[in-house]
Amino acid sequence: MKITLRQIEVFLVLAQHLHFGKAAEELHVSQATVSDELKRLEIALGLTLITRSTRRAELTAAGHALCEKSREVVQAVNALHDHARLFRDENLSKLRIVASPSVVNGLLPEIIRQTEAQYPDVAIEEIAVESGEVIEQLVSRKADIGMGRLLTAPLGYRCEELYQEEYVAVISRNHPLATQQELALSDLSDVPLLLWPREHAPEYYDALIAMCEQRELSPMVLVSPPRIVGTRSYL
């Protein structure tokens, strides 16, 4: 029996969640399909990769060992697709850049200016999305390059640091502490921290909260509209 890429993809998602229902939900298939694809892969390999019980699933020793190799297979196939896509006629003269709001308002205009000057025959399409949607657009192949505050790269991609900027906490000029020359974050324990909804960018959101907690501030988070830029900056 042949091993298919779909079987490997199902195995990796299942290995991540260790739950057939959650894996099926992410893959947009039925639990029976997840179970069948895993069974076919196990038969082809002659190994048990995941043990099932009424409560949860667990990786076997073989399952653990083959996870990394399976990721390498998926990365290699994605790289092949990406490389082949570069040679399609419609992509030879077009570049799609997806960017989060802060990048669209700051870094992106200069990048596009330099790119158009260096590659005048390339048509650039910029796609503005919410912070957490950059990776989603890349993975779904709707963009070629993603720009945003990304802490890790999605499977099959790599991150390159373009620039660094300081993190700052902004308080109202009317706040009693606004006249102080220096402040510790812990001084702001009574000030709500305005952040976008966590589901928009959970990894970045959690990193910001961790930075506060490392500086002895457990912030009271006030959920804002997804974009705290432009007309929303009054917040």
C-alpha positions as CSV (number, residue, x, y, z in Angstrom):
1,M,0.0,0.0,0.0
2,K,1.3,3.4,-1.0
3,I,1.8,6.2,1.5
4,T,0.0,9.5,0.5
5,L,0.8,13.0,1.5
6,R,-2.8,13.3,2.9
7,Q,-2.1,10.5,5.3
8,I,1.0,12.2,6.6
9,E,-0.8,15.5,7.0
10,V,-3.6,13.8,9.0
11,F,-1.0,12.1,11.2
12,L,0.8,15.4,11.9
13,V,-2.5,17.2,12.9
14,L,-3.5,14.2,15.0
15,A,-0.1,14.1,16.7
16,Q,-0.5,17.8,17.5
17,H,-4.0,17.6,19.1
18,L,-4.0,13.9,20.3
19,H,-7.7,14.1,19.8
20,F,-9.6,12.7,16.8
21,G,-12.4,15.2,17.1
22,K,-10.1,18.3,17.2
23,A,-8.0,16.9,14.3
24,A,-11.1,16.3,12.2
25,E,-12.3,19.9,13.0
26,E,-9.0,21.4,11.8
27,L,-8.9,19.3,8.7
28,H,-12.6,19.9,7.9
29,V,-13.3,16.1,7.6
30,S,-15.1,13.5,9.7
31,Q,-13.5,11.7,12.6
32,A,-14.0,8.5,10.6
33,T,-11.9,9.9,7.8
34,V,-9.1,10.8,10.2
35,S,-9.2,7.3,11.7
36,D,-9.2,5.7,8.2
37,E,-6.3,7.8,6.9
38,L,-4.2,7.0,10.0
39,K,-5.0,3.3,9.7
40,R,-3.9,3.2,6.1
41,L,-0.7,4.9,7.0
42,E,0.0,2.5,9.9
43,I,-0.7,-0.5,7.6
44,A,1.7,0.9,4.9
45,L,4.4,1.4,7.5
46,G,3.7,-1.8,9.4
47,L,3.7,0.3,12.7
48,T,1.3,1.6,15.3
49,L,1.8,5.3,15.5
50,I,-1.0,6.4,17.8
51,T,-2.9,4.4,20.4
52,R,-6.6,5.1,20.9
53,S,-8.7,5.0,24.1
54,T,-12.1,6.3,25.0
55,R,-10.6,9.3,26.6
56,R,-7.6,10.3,24.5
57,A,-5.0,9.3,21.9
58,E,-1.3,8.9,22.6
59,L,1.7,8.7,20.4
60,T,3.7,5.5,20.4
61,A,7.5,5.5,20.5
62,A,7.4,5.0,16.7
63,G,4.9,7.8,16.4
64,H,7.2,10.2,18.2
65,A,10.2,9.2,16.1
66,L,8.4,9.6,12.8
67,C,6.8,13.0,13.6
68,E,9.9,15.0,12.6
69,K,10.5,13.0,9.4
70,S,6.8,13.5,8.5
71,R,7.3,17.3,8.9
72,E,10.3,17.2,6.7
73,V,8.2,15.4,4.0
74,V,5.5,18.1,4.2
75,Q,8.1,20.9,4.1
76,A,9.8,19.3,1.1
77,V,6.5,19.0,-0.8
78,N,5.5,22.6,0.0
79,A,8.9,23.8,-1.1
80,L,8.5,21.9,-4.4
81,H,5.1,23.5,-5.0
82,D,6.4,27.0,-4.1
83,H,9.4,26.6,-6.4
84,A,7.2,25.4,-9.3
85,R,4.7,28.2,-8.8
86,L,7.5,30.7,-9.4
87,F,7.7,29.6,-13.0
88,R,4.0,30.0,-13.8
89,D,3.5,32.8,-16.3
90,E,1.1,34.7,-14.1
91,N,3.5,34.7,-11.2
92,L,6.7,35.7,-13.0
93,S,5.7,39.3,-12.9
94,K,3.5,39.5,-9.8
95,L,4.3,39.7,-6.1
96,R,1.6,39.4,-3.5
97,I,2.5,40.9,0.0
98,V,0.2,40.4,2.9
99,A,0.8,42.7,5.9
100,S,-0.6,43.5,9.3
101,P,-2.0,47.0,10.0
102,S,1.1,48.4,11.6
103,V,3.3,47.3,8.7
104,V,0.9,48.7,6.1
105,N,1.0,52.1,7.9
106,G,4.7,52.1,8.5
107,L,7.2,49.8,6.8
108,L,5.4,48.6,3.7
109,P,5.3,51.8,1.7
110,E,9.1,52.2,1.7
111,I,9.6,48.5,0.9
112,I,7.2,48.8,-2.1
113,R,9.0,52.0,-3.2
114,Q,12.4,50.3,-3.2
115,T,11.0,47.1,-4.9
116,E,9.3,48.9,-7.7
117,A,12.5,50.9,-8.3
118,Q,14.6,47.8,-8.5
119,Y,12.1,45.6,-10.3
120,P,10.0,47.9,-12.5
121,D,8.4,45.0,-14.4
122,V,7.0,43.3,-11.2
123,A,3.4,44.2,-10.3
124,I,3.0,44.3,-6.5
125,E,-0.3,43.6,-4.8
126,E,-0.5,44.5,-1.2
127,I,-3.1,42.7,1.0
128,A,-4.0,44.3,4.3
129,V,-5.3,42.0,7.0
130,E,-5.6,41.8,10.8
131,S,-2.4,40.9,12.7
132,G,-3.4,37.2,13.2
133,E,-4.3,36.6,9.5
134,V,-0.9,37.0,8.0
135,I,0.1,33.4,8.5
136,E,-3.3,32.2,7.4
137,Q,-3.0,34.0,4.1
138,L,0.5,32.5,3.5
139,V,-0.5,29.0,4.4
140,S,-3.6,29.2,2.1
141,R,-1.3,30.4,-0.7
142,K,-3.1,33.7,-1.1
143,A,0.1,35.6,-0.7
144,D,3.9,35.2,-1.5
145,I,5.3,37.2,1.4
146,G,3.9,38.0,4.8
147,M,4.9,40.9,7.0
148,G,4.0,41.4,10.6
149,R,5.1,40.8,14.1
150,L,5.7,37.1,13.7
151,L,7.5,35.2,16.5
152,T,7.7,31.9,14.6
153,A,7.3,30.8,11.0
154,P,4.6,28.5,9.8
155,L,5.5,25.0,8.6
156,G,7.4,25.2,5.3
157,Y,8.3,28.9,5.7
158,R,11.1,30.9,7.2
159,C,11.2,34.2,9.0
160,E,13.6,37.0,8.3
161,E,14.0,40.0,10.7
162,L,13.5,43.3,8.8
163,Y,13.8,45.7,11.7
164,Q,13.6,46.1,15.4
165,E,11.5,48.5,17.4
166,E,11.0,49.1,21.1
167,Y,7.9,48.1,23.0
168,V,6.2,51.0,24.7
169,A,3.2,51.4,27.0
170,V,1.1,54.4,26.2
171,I,-1.1,56.1,28.8
172,S,-3.4,59.0,28.6
173,R,-1.9,62.5,29.1
174,N,-4.6,63.0,31.7
175,H,-3.4,60.1,33.9
176,P,-1.8,61.2,37.2
177,L,1.4,59.3,36.3
178,A,1.8,60.9,32.9
179,T,4.0,63.7,34.3
180,Q,6.5,61.2,35.8
181,Q,9.9,61.0,34.1
182,E,10.2,57.2,34.7
183,L,7.6,54.5,35.4
184,A,7.8,50.8,36.2
185,L,5.1,48.7,34.5
186,S,4.0,47.6,37.9
187,D,2.9,51.3,38.5
188,L,0.2,50.8,36.0
189,S,-1.6,48.0,37.8
190,D,-4.8,50.0,37.9
191,V,-4.8,51.0,34.2
192,P,-6.6,48.6,31.8
193,L,-4.4,47.3,29.0
194,L,-6.0,47.7,25.7
195,L,-5.3,44.8,23.4
196,W,-6.9,43.2,20.3
197,P,-8.9,40.0,20.8
198,R,-6.5,37.1,21.6
199,E,-7.9,34.9,18.9
200,H,-6.5,37.3,16.2
201,A,-2.9,36.6,17.2
202,P,-2.6,34.3,20.2
203,E,1.1,33.8,20.1
204,Y,1.9,37.5,20.0
205,Y,-0.8,38.3,22.5
206,D,0.6,35.7,25.0
207,A,4.1,37.1,24.4
208,L,3.0,40.6,25.4
209,I,1.2,39.4,28.5
210,A,4.3,37.4,29.5
211,M,6.5,40.5,29.1
212,C,4.2,42.4,31.5
213,E,4.1,39.6,34.0
214,Q,7.9,39.4,33.9
215,R,7.9,43.0,35.0
216,E,5.5,42.3,37.9
217,L,2.4,43.6,36.1
218,S,-0.7,41.3,35.8
219,P,-2.7,43.5,33.4
220,M,-6.4,44.0,33.4
221,V,-7.0,43.4,29.7
222,L,-9.6,45.5,27.9
223,V,-10.5,43.9,24.6
224,S,-10.4,46.5,21.8
225,P,-11.5,46.5,18.1
226,P,-9.0,44.4,16.1
227,R,-7.2,47.5,14.8
228,I,-5.9,50.1,17.3
229,V,-4.5,52.3,14.5
230,G,-5.7,55.2,12.4
231,T,-9.0,56.5,13.6
232,R,-8.9,54.0,16.5
233,S,-5.7,55.5,17.9
234,Y,-7.8,57.8,20.1
235,L,-8.3,54.7,22.3
